[in-house]
Amino acid sequence: MTIFRKVCGLALCSLIFMTSCSDDDDVSTTIPDGGSTIVVPDFVAFNTGTTPVFPEGIEFDTDREAFLISSAASGAINMVSKEGTVSNLVPASVFGGSGTFGLQIDKTNNRLLAVASNIQDPTTANLFIFNLTDGSLIHNVNLAALTSGLTFSNDVAVDNDGNAYVTNSDKGIIFKVTMDGTASIFFNDSTYAPSDPQTETGFNGIDFHPNGYLLIVHRTTNRILKLDISNPTTLTEVSLPAGYINGGDGIYLDNNEMVVVSNGGAPFVTKFESSNDWSSAVVSGDTYATGDVFPTTVVKVGDEYMVNNSYFNYPAYGNTPVNYFIAKANFDFDKRYSGTSQELPRVNTPIVPLLYGTSYPAPFYADCTTAIASGLPNMQGDWTEQTVTVAGTEYPANTTPHSERIEQCGSRILVVSNGVLHEVFTADDTMYNGVNDVNPMGQQIHSKGRFENNTLILTPVFPTQSGITLPNVTRELIQDDGGNDVLKFFNPQLGSTRYLVKN
């Protein structure tokens, strides 16, 4: 889970304060504890009305067949069905102005545990424990009373006996809360505290292994640490390949499998496997690029991992997000899907390793069952810059010709070029459905996308406080003097207009 003050400099804290006042690739999976078969969609899109919630934590309730999400804005815990219907389980009023972050379902004891912290008052930290069935309050545990100064409680895990363990991201502290609500400091070592809690995060996500230990994400050092609950005096580090955690946030542990969400730069999700009880681990499959929508954590539903996207970064761009989505993690970049334009998963540029390689990946929309939306130009195909003559004027190709592939599905459009995949999920001129990805250097970019007549218009979006603006990137479908289709491509970063002809 993310230390929230880290992004408050992007005008996020004030927004949270205001809101707190107020296909064939779907997988049928058997849920071990529920015994039922649940079809997991490739993504679940949902809308929270007029008020942003900034969902930070996520769990899946097998009885309801619904996701439970926390709210960093108001604290309210909501249920999201697989179809995207939102309903409330615990109202915001219960949390007294605090937001909720990590969630944990304790199925054995029919409990839901929620970590709460207050961004305006960093001396406030609580663990709320609810009846999972009806959302009634069992315990409100004051964690801040156990330590002085900054106390940002963040995530929670539950052991075999129902004891809860809560990370303190501002200090090297792990709290313990017993079944009867008694709280104590379980682990305390200031060497794990961040040097500047206002901008850095120490302990973050946490999960329990049934062999009797905790695995804890340490965000600032990109490490996974192991703590034996029978002897909580020393942390050991899980040996991992370098570079596969960058600003580690949420964690999900399933025996010999661990999934970690990274959002310290361009975000991604990594799956690890261990054969030695988490002394070390290796990467399993490809990393999953979420797009720059600030993923925070992940939950396993059957055999599938579903990633929660918080959109914490959106207020910096002048947005007040009320649209969110939970996406199935795809750890196989070669996997392709079929279905309608609203069923195919969103496509993003691979992050680790950066970009997709030296040759174009197989088409992503090849099995799309939705025709190009009425009124939109057909730009599909492979395009290469060439010398062309348009209206009597010759436009010579550059010495290093640009090339790209364009795919279309309904009102979606995907440009494949220079190692990146830039997708407009819906050409509705919103940042939510636009390009939320990286450029060839791995830097995060955002663009709104829309069509005007025969032109695709991408409007670059920058943080409002940056004062940066750039002209629109445009691709216009025209014809040369011989009647051939030409893609007139203007990119202000390239500083030129280029003319591409279909191969």
Secondary structure, 3 states (H helix, E strand, C coil): CCCHHHHHHHCHHHHHHHHHHCCCCCEEEECCCCCCEEEECCEEEEECCCCCCCCCCEEEECCCCEEEECCCCCCCEEEEECCCCEEEEECHHHHCCCEEEEEEEEHHHCEEEEEEECCCCCCCEEEEEEECCCCCEEEEEECHHHCCCCCCEEEEEECCCCCEEEEECCCCEEEEECCCCCEEEEEECHHHCCCCCCCCCCEEEEEEECCCEEEEEECCCCEEEEEECCCCCCCEECECCCCCCCCEEEEEEECCEEEEEECCCCCEEEEEECCCCCCECEECCCCEECCCCCEEEEEEECCEEEEEECCCCHHHHCCCCCEEEEEECCCCCCCCCCECCCCCCCCCCCCCCCCCCCCCCCCCCCCECCCCCCCCCCCCEEEEECCEEECCEEECCCCCCCEEEEEEECCEEEEEECCEEEEECCCCCCCCCCEEEECCCCCEEEEEEEEECCEEEEEECCCHHHCCCCCCEEEEEEECCCCCEEEEEEECCCCEEEEEEEC
